[in-house]
């Protein structure tokens, strides 16, 4: 982390000096060239103007070429991107960032061997570079090259034993390969190295609950997660699932109530778990607290309790009235269930069947929780 901050600081200093050194006044083209949020063609035009400026130092020219190469890569113009990076490396052979960006372009262009060579060139400049190792590991992890990525993350841990990214992404790769028992052992080691990392306990708890069916250990992991993230709605859902499976109905329902309250407060969570049909400016005003019944219905459905789930959905419709019924229909329709009159004559029976099928689709909604970067 410290190395990266220093690198960022030096880059900012270099940019600042470059902005003022070329014309001895702020240069708007630089601001465009280095702004990754702008359209790629606009960045290329600004960078090209600067590249063609007379008397630009070799170091600054290399920097501009790297920036332009990134814009070319956004356009999938890997040939021009690599050409810019090659030119930058002629000007500044020890430019490790340029080697790393070459690797990313070669991978995007489908040339794994050339990417390997570029990364090796970057590591030849600094064999112990955590930054370079993490960049290669991240790229190969995202591409599914798990063996190489895991080796790199393990090297990172030798230099930085508390690097959470390395611990968590290795866990992900082990889980993705289906080695759940190995993942449990790895995450237990990670918990020793990083006792306050919530993601470790969520992943560990889900493995104990869903793979080993070890309810006591899953309860330990999720309780630790609750200590670290008490306001995280999924914590309460996991704890509710565990307590219900332990036969602790009252405790399980208490956690579902906490989940429901947190879920109601967190609009982003609502959008992620349910559907876009719920995200409506008028929902809170028109439905008020009746939405809590809907959230409970979804939670109990995911926890394989269709009996409670249906009761909660029915309460939602009774309390929320016509608007609640319309919203529930929209949610079921988005999930592929026919709830319109043109699907048949018995609309009431149709709705009941669709609701039962929707609740059934929620069953087993809990899945192994991956850690670190998503794929």
Buried (B, 14 or more C-beta within 10 A) or exposed (E): EEEEEEEEEEEEEEBEEBBEEBEEEEBEBBEBBBEEEBEBEEBBBBBBBBBEBEEBEEBBBBBBBBBBBBBBBBBEBBEBBBBBBEBBBEBBEEBBBBBBBBBBBBBBBEBBEBBBBBBBBBBEEBEEBBBBBBBBBBBBBBBEBBEBBBBBBEBBBEEBEEBBBBBBBBBBBBBBEEEBEEBBEBBEBBBEBBEEBBBBBBBBBBBBBBBEEBBEBBBBBBBBBBEBBEEBBBBBBBBBBBBBBBEBEEBBBBBBBBBBBBBBEBEEBBEEBBBEBBEBEEBEEBBEEBBBBBBBBBBBBBBBBBEBBBBBBBBBBEBBEEBBBBBBBBBBBEBEBBBEEEEEEEEEEBBEBBBBEBBEBBBEBBEBBBBBEEE
